[in-house]
Amino acid sequence: MELEFEGVSIDIASARIVSEVSLHIAPGDMVGLVGPNGSGKSTLLRSAYRVLRPTGGAALIGGESVWNMSAREAARRRAIVTQHTVLGAEFSVEEVVAMGRTPRKRMLDRDTDGDRRIVEQALDDVHMRWAAQRSFATLSGGEQQRVLLARALAQEAALLILDEPTNHLDVRAQFEVLDLLRHLGMTTLTALHDLDHAVSYCDRVAVMAEGELVAVGAPTEVLTPQLVHDVFGVRAVLDTHPITGRPRITVASAAHGPTTTAGDDARAPASTPRAEEPPGHAT
């Protein structure tokens, strides 16, 4: 299942928050959406959630605008994990994950053995089956986030959209979630704050700044020291992780010292690349 934003603009209270963003996520790709706070990442994602209707352009899933399909059909095609989800204290973890089966069932259908197996597998995938009978409200923030990911997996949608999925997770749990997302092989768009996670796990990254898409492409080609300095205001070094062998990005305050180190200049563009001419894979 592919996801595409075609010239999406979003206004809130007469203010332009997202401006003419065009981005294509191919089937099976894991794309990281990065940018400073207030850059428009979450607002863009909400246009694919059917929460914020674009002022201009369209968010397409499988070639069809999400606003031209029913909420049920949209839920069959894509699952979402947001930053903030409020559920009643009466729901158990198992019940929360079982909610993911709703788009696959008719009104008043009871849970089947097949539904229960899918729920159990989703809980196993996020290492939360031990809490199946616990009240969702009694879990820590990180545990709740993993349960919400399990609920998304239980939908069996081909597209997964996540807004900061590693928020509130400890270091080990962050890696477990990201490893799981890679292992699933689903079409995935995830907003991330940690640039190192984006470099290490994503097939491509899309960089937003002030509501615009400023660069799209392979992580090591896009997240150059110059772009990271221009967009995020910090220094950066790209190298290889000594343990995993994956690309790694290390950042530091730009308050002191040069913005690049020896050898970085050859990799840094003269200015921030624009989405019209992104390095790497164009969209």
N, C-alpha and C positions, 0 to 999 in steps of 0.2 A: 504494500500500500504506500503510495507516495503522498507527500504533503507539499503544497505550494502556496506561497504568498505572492499574489500578483498585484504589485503597486499598492500595497495596503497602507492607507492613512487612517489615523484614528484621532478624533478630537474629543476632548473631555472639557465640559464647561467652556466651550469656545476656544480652548487652547489646543494647539496641535502637539500631540504627544508622540505620535509615530508618523513619519513622513515618507510615503511612497516606497515602502520596503518590498522588494522582490527577492524571494529566496525559495530555492527548490531543494527538497530533501528526497533523495532517491530511495526506492525500496531497499531495505536492509542497511541503510547508512545510519550511523550514529553521529549526529551533528550537535556540537556544543554552541550555545548562544551565550556570548560573553559581552560584558560592558560594565561601566561604572553604575553605581546606584542612580536611578532616575534616567537611565539611557533609553528606556522604553521596552526592555526585554519582556517583563511580565505583561505589559499592555498588549504587545504583539501576540503573545501566547493566548491571551484571553479572546482574541478574535477567532482563534481555532477552537476555543472552548464553547463558543456560542454564548459568551458573556458580554462581550463588547462588539457590537456590529461596526464594521469598518465604515468610516465616512466616505472613503473611496477605495477602489480595488476590491479584492476578494481573497478569502482563505479557502483553498480547495483541498479536499481529501479524495483521492482516487479520481481527480478531474472534476469533481462536483463541489459547488460552493456549500460550505457547512450550513449556511443560512437558507439554502434551498432544500435541505433534507430535514426530516423530523429529528427531534431530540433522540428518539430511540435509535434511529438509523445512524446518527452521528456517534452514539455510544457503542454501537456494534463495530464501527470502523476505527475508533480511536479511544484510548483510555488516558486519563489524566491523573497526575499527582501534583496538587497545588501546595503552596507554602503553608496555608492556613486552612484547616478543616475543623469545623465544630460539629460534634456529634453528641447525642444525648448520653448521659451517664448510664442509662439502662442497657446499652448495647454491649454485648460481649465481643471479644476479638473475632471469634468465629462468625458472629452475625455481621460484623462490619465487612469482613472479607466476602461473605456470601452475598452482600449487596452488589458485588461486581457481576453476579449472575443475572441480575434483573433484566438487562437488555436482551438476554438470550431466552427469556421466558415470557409466556403469555400471562395476562392478568389472572390472578388467583391460582396459578400453577404452584404446586408444592415442590420442594427440593427433591431431586432424585438422587439415587446413589451416585450417578455420574457427576452431579453438581457437588456432592460432598467430597468426592475424590479430587475434583479440581480445586476446591477450597483448601483441602489438606495439602495438596501439592504446592499451591501458592504459598501457604504458611511455611512449608518446608524450605522453599526456595529462599525465603528471607530469614530463615532461622527463628521463626516465631511460633512454631506449633506448640511449644511448651506453654504458651499463654492463651491457648484457644478459648478457655473458659473464663479468663480474666476479664474484668470490666475494662473496656477501651480507655475510659477516663482515668484509670489508676496507673496507666503506663507512663513512662518517661516520654519526653518529646521525641527522642530518637527512636524509641520502640514504637510509638504511634506512627512515625514516618514509615517505618518498615511495614507495619500493618497496612497502611494506605497503599504502599507499593504492591503488597499482596492482593489487595482488592482490585487494583488495576490489572494485575496479571490474571485474576479470575475472570475478567471480562473476555479474555481470549480475543482481544482486538489485535489487528495487524500493525497498528500505529500507536506509539507511546509518546506522550508529551509530558514533560516533567519540569516543574519550576523549583529549582534549588533542592534536588532530592537528597543531598547529603547534609542539609541543614540539621543541626541538633545531634548529629551522629558523632560518636567517638571515632578515633582514627581507624581502628580495625573495621568498624561497621561501615565507614565510608568506602573503604576498599572492597568490602564484601558486596555492597550495593553496586558499585561501578563494575566490578568483575561480573556480577550477575547480568547487568545490562548488556555488557559485551557478549556474554555467553548466549543470551536470548536470540541475538541475531535479528531483532525486530527493527523496523524503521523507527528511529528515536530522535526526537528533538528535545534537548534538555538545557535549560538555563543554568549556568554555573558561575560561581564567584571565583573558585579556585582555578587559576590559569594552568597550574601544573596538572590538575585533573583533566582539563580540556586537551592539553598537549599529549598526555599519556594515554587517554582512552578514546578520544573522538577521531572519526575518519576525517571530518572537516570541522572548522570553526567559522562562525559568523560573528563579526564584531559590530556592536552598536554603540553609537555615541550621539547624545542629544537628539534621540529619536530617529536617527538615520542609520542605515546599514553602510558601514565604511569599508569593510573588507570581508571576503569570503574565500576559503580555500583550505589547503592542507595546513594543519596546525603549525608545523615548523616553518612553513613559508609565510604564513600570515602573522604569527605572533613574534615578529622580529623585535629586537631591543628598541628600535626607533618607534615602531607603532605602539608598543607597550608604554613607552615613555609619553608619546603624544596623547594617547587615549586615557591611560590610567595614571599618569604622573609619577611613575616609579621606574627605577632602573631594572634591567633584566638581562639574564645570561641564559642562552640555550646550550645544553650539552646533553650527554647521555647518562642516564641513571646508572650508577655503578652496581646496583643489585639486580634491577629488572632488565637492563639493556634498552629500555624504552627512552624516547626523548624526554627531557626534563627541562623545566623552566624555573629559574630561581630569581626572585625579585627582592628588591631592597629599596629603602627610601631614596628619593631623588634629592633630598635636602643637602647632601654632601657628596662630593666626588663627581666624576664624569658620568654621563648617561649611558656610555658604551665602554666596553673594554677592548683591549687589543684584539683585532681580528673580527670584531663585531661589525665594523663599518661596511665591510664587503657584503654583509647580509642585510643591512638596514636600508630601506628605501629612503629617497630624498625627502619624501613627505608621506603622510598617511594615505594609503591606497584607498581609492573610492570603489564602491560596489560596482560601478560601470566597467571597471577594469581590474577585477580582483586578481591577486596572484593565485596560481593553482587552478583548481576547477572553477570555471565561471558558471554563474547561475543567471 
